């Protein structure tokens, strides 16, 4: 899919609901706020490779940035995977897909972020190419620095856990 089509899909299907949702949830103190901020800051990745415009993707962020969204364990696992990719000159290590969009070719429309329990946040969206609804479940934890993401469950991928995926030896 070319970048113009992806941009149009992004702007019409994701940007407006995400902007409204992020605005409302940024002021909330609950677990949904950290998930909404993650999408607000990195949903541009669904547009395609745009490092020059938006900066490095989430998977290439330094630990200090990862710690704003993830607890220490998950931030460390993500940083270790990024270091593995660098050591292997760009080859995949454990994480072979975009963690926010559950795809190697991320795209989304109709994105929704909703609390689903005291420490869980449900994220769902559709792949514009085939209309498949994707469901992710963010497990959060209260830390001294506020709510952080502890794990992500990928319901469309046999309920795989991001922590389990990243804990595997590459």
ABEGO torsion letter per residue (X at the ends): XBAAAAAAAAAAAAAAAAAAAAAAAAABABAAAAAAAAAAAAAAAAAEBAAAAAEBBAAABBAAAAAAABBAAAAAAAAAAAAAAAAAGGBBBABABBAAAGBABBBBBGBBBBBAEAABBBBBBBBAAAGBBBBBBBBBBBBAAEBBBABBBBAABGGBBAAAAAABBX
